[in-house]
């Protein structure tokens, strides 16, 4: 979590992503989505990671408030910067000379 917040990005292993059964059920064409609409797909991945991280940090902050005996008036606000998903182990690779 700290590294994601500090760097503003997370590395996602493409091979693990396409082999994950739960991901395959949710987004069966993830490989095609990344190939055909990479900007949109990576932005959605970053947003999903941002939401999970924000929820987790808010839960943690609320627990700390409860331990300190602080009031729970209103929602706990956690400021998480925009997160970029960066994919590695993506196939097929395009050789530099063919770009």
RAWOGI-V884708 format. One record per residue. N is the residue number from 1. RES is the residue in one letter. SS is DSSP state (alpha for helix, beta for strand, coil for the rest). PSI is psi in degrees with one decimal (999 if undefined). OMEGA is omega in whole degrees, -180 to 180 (* if undefined). Layout:
BEGIN
n=N res=RES ss=SS psi=PSI omega=OMEGA
n=N res=RES ss=SS psi=PSI omega=OMEGA
END
This chain:
BEGIN
n=1 res=X ss=coil psi=-44.9 omega=-179
n=2 res=X ss=alpha psi=-41.6 omega=-180
n=3 res=X ss=alpha psi=-40.2 omega=178
n=4 res=X ss=alpha psi=-44.6 omega=179
n=5 res=X ss=alpha psi=-42.3 omega=-177
n=6 res=X ss=alpha psi=-46.6 omega=-177
n=7 res=X ss=alpha psi=-28.6 omega=-177
n=8 res=X ss=coil psi=13.0 omega=179
n=9 res=X ss=beta psi=163.6 omega=177
n=10 res=X ss=beta psi=139.5 omega=177
n=11 res=X ss=beta psi=131.6 omega=180
n=12 res=X ss=beta psi=121.7 omega=179
n=13 res=X ss=beta psi=115.2 omega=-177
n=14 res=X ss=alpha psi=-41.7 omega=-178
n=15 res=X ss=alpha psi=-40.9 omega=176
n=16 res=X ss=alpha psi=-37.8 omega=-179
n=17 res=X ss=alpha psi=-47.7 omega=-177
n=18 res=X ss=alpha psi=-17.9 omega=179
n=19 res=X ss=alpha psi=-8.3 omega=-179
n=20 res=X ss=coil psi=119.7 omega=-176
n=21 res=X ss=alpha psi=-40.5 omega=-180
n=22 res=X ss=alpha psi=-41.5 omega=179
n=23 res=X ss=alpha psi=-39.7 omega=179
n=24 res=X ss=alpha psi=-35.5 omega=177
n=25 res=X ss=alpha psi=-39.8 omega=-178
n=26 res=X ss=alpha psi=-45.0 omega=-178
n=27 res=X ss=coil psi=83.6 omega=-174
n=28 res=X ss=coil psi=-23.7 omega=-178
n=29 res=X ss=coil psi=37.9 omega=-176
n=30 res=X ss=alpha psi=-36.8 omega=179
n=31 res=X ss=alpha psi=-43.5 omega=178
n=32 res=X ss=alpha psi=-38.8 omega=179
n=33 res=X ss=alpha psi=-44.4 omega=179
n=34 res=X ss=alpha psi=-37.4 omega=-180
n=35 res=X ss=alpha psi=-44.6 omega=-173
n=36 res=X ss=alpha psi=-37.0 omega=-178
n=37 res=X ss=coil psi=67.0 omega=-174
n=38 res=X ss=alpha psi=-41.4 omega=-178
n=39 res=X ss=alpha psi=-45.8 omega=-179
n=40 res=X ss=alpha psi=-43.8 omega=-178
n=41 res=X ss=alpha psi=-44.6 omega=179
n=42 res=X ss=alpha psi=-35.9 omega=177
n=43 res=X ss=alpha psi=-40.9 omega=178
n=44 res=X ss=alpha psi=-40.3 omega=178
n=45 res=X ss=alpha psi=-43.6 omega=178
n=46 res=X ss=alpha psi=-41.1 omega=179
n=47 res=X ss=alpha psi=-42.8 omega=179
n=48 res=X ss=alpha psi=-43.7 omega=179
n=49 res=X ss=alpha psi=-40.6 omega=178
n=50 res=X ss=alpha psi=-45.3 omega=-179
n=51 res=X ss=alpha psi=-43.1 omega=180
n=52 res=X ss=alpha psi=-45.2 omega=-180
n=53 res=X ss=alpha psi=-43.1 omega=179
n=54 res=X ss=alpha psi=-47.2 omega=180
n=55 res=X ss=alpha psi=-43.0 omega=-179
n=56 res=X ss=alpha psi=-43.5 omega=180
n=57 res=X ss=alpha psi=-37.4 omega=177
n=58 res=X ss=alpha psi=-40.6 omega=178
n=59 res=X ss=alpha psi=-43.0 omega=180
n=60 res=X ss=alpha psi=-42.6 omega=179
n=61 res=X ss=alpha psi=-39.7 omega=179
n=62 res=X ss=alpha psi=-38.3 omega=177
n=63 res=X ss=alpha psi=-41.8 omega=178
n=64 res=X ss=alpha psi=-40.5 omega=178
n=65 res=X ss=alpha psi=-42.0 omega=180
n=66 res=X ss=alpha psi=-39.9 omega=179
n=67 res=X ss=alpha psi=-35.9 omega=-179
n=68 res=X ss=alpha psi=-6.8 omega=180
n=69 res=X ss=coil psi=22.7 omega=179
n=70 res=X ss=coil psi=154.9 omega=-180
n=71 res=X ss=coil psi=146.0 omega=177
n=72 res=X ss=coil psi=31.3 omega=179
n=73 res=X ss=coil psi=122.0 omega=179
n=74 res=X ss=coil psi=-179.6 omega=-179
n=75 res=X ss=coil psi=151.5 omega=174
n=76 res=X ss=coil psi=128.4 omega=-178
n=77 res=X ss=coil psi=124.2 omega=178
n=78 res=X ss=coil psi=130.4 omega=-179
n=79 res=X ss=coil psi=105.2 omega=179
n=80 res=X ss=coil psi=127.8 omega=-180
n=81 res=X ss=coil psi=167.2 omega=176
n=82 res=X ss=coil psi=137.7 omega=-178
n=83 res=X ss=coil psi=130.5 omega=177
n=84 res=X ss=beta psi=131.8 omega=173
n=85 res=X ss=beta psi=130.6 omega=179
n=86 res=X ss=beta psi=120.8 omega=-176
n=87 res=X ss=beta psi=135.2 omega=173
n=88 res=X ss=beta psi=167.8 omega=-174
n=89 res=X ss=coil psi=29.6 omega=179
n=90 res=X ss=coil psi=135.4 omega=178
n=91 res=X ss=coil psi=149.8 omega=-1
n=92 res=X ss=coil psi=148.0 omega=177
n=93 res=X ss=coil psi=143.5 omega=176
n=94 res=X ss=coil psi=122.6 omega=-180
n=95 res=X ss=coil psi=145.0 omega=-177
n=96 res=X ss=alpha psi=-38.1 omega=-179
n=97 res=X ss=alpha psi=-18.1 omega=-180
n=98 res=X ss=alpha psi=1.3 omega=-179
n=99 res=X ss=coil psi=999 omega=*
END
